[in-house]
Amino acid sequence: MEGAGLILALVAGFFVLFLLVSAWAARELPDSGPVPTHFDIKGRPDGFGSRWITLSLMPVSYVLVNGLMLALGFNAGEPVDMNELVTAQLILGATLLATHGFIMFLLLRWARAQ
């Protein structure tokens, strides 16, 4: 697979994983009322808001950061090293997906305690 095709496949793959994690968490959350949007250092909720904002914040952030990263990578005026872009994509995707998974874990733990 060519460099740009590999990048797009990674972006699409990670985005699908983000959506799957969010969909899985959405099934367990209450249908109405606010849900935690922020947790303190001990994992206790200290901010509440819309469930759809909470579920979509990381997937949307991933797409925006990715677009910015790719735009800067291709417009820097220097030759693009596809290996560096692929590595950056893997690091970005894995880090944000792990963060999203942890947030969803805290969210589900809160929902089950209700």
N, C-alpha and C positions, 0 to 999 in steps of 0.2 A: 504494500500500500504506500502510495506517495505521501510525502510529508504533510501537505495541506489536508489531504483526505484522512490521514491518521489523526490529525488535530481535530477535525470535525467529528470523526467517529468517537473520539474520547469525550468531546464536549457533549455530544448527543447521549452517549452511554452514561456519563455522570449525571446529566440532567434527568434522564429516565430514573436513575437510582434515587435522586432527590425526590422526584414525584412519587415514587413507590413508598418511600419512607414516610412522606407527608400523608399519603392516602391511607397507609396502615395506621398512622396515629389518629387521623381524622375519624376513623371508625370507633375509636375508644373514647373520644371526647364528648362532653355533653353537647346536645344540639343547640342549646340556647345559653345565654349568659356569657360573661367574660371568662377568658382562660388566662393563665399566666403568660406574660410576655417577657418576664425577666425573673431570674432567680439569684438569690444571694450566694455567698461563698459556701454556705452549708446546704444548698440545694432547696431552700425554702422560697416560695414565690413572693416577690416583693413589688411586682407590677402586673397589672391585668389589662386586657384589651380584647380585640377581636380575634376569634379563632383562625379566621382566614389570613389575617396579617401574620399571626404566629406561624402558621403552617407554610406560608409562601415566602417569608422573608429570606431564608437561606437560598432557596432555589432561584429567586429573582436576583439576589446578590451575586450568586455564582455566575449567572448569565451576564450581568453588568460588568463584573470584575474581569470575566473572561473576554468580553468584547473589548474592554479597555486594554487588557494585556496583549491581545492579538493586534489591535490597532497600533499600539506603540511598537510592537515587535516588527510589524511590516512597514511602518512609516518612519523608522529611525534613520533612514538614509544609508544604512550599512547593509551588507548582505545578511540575510536571515539564516541563522543556524537552526535548522529544524530539530536537531537533537536537544538543543536547549529549550526550545518551545515545547517539545513533547515532555521533557522532564518537568518544566514549570507547570504544564497542564496536569500531569500526574500528581505533583505535590499539591497544587491548588485544589484539585478535585478531591483528593483523599483527605486533605485537612478539613475542608469545608464540609464534606460528607460526614466525617467523624464528629465534627462539631454539631451538625444538624442532628445526627443520631443521638448524641448525648442530650441535646435540648429536648428531643422527642421523648427520650427515656424519662427525663425529669417531668415532662408534661404528662405522660401516661401514669407515672407514679402519683402525681397530684390528682389526676382524674379518678384513679382507683381508690384513693383515700377519701373521696367525696361521698 
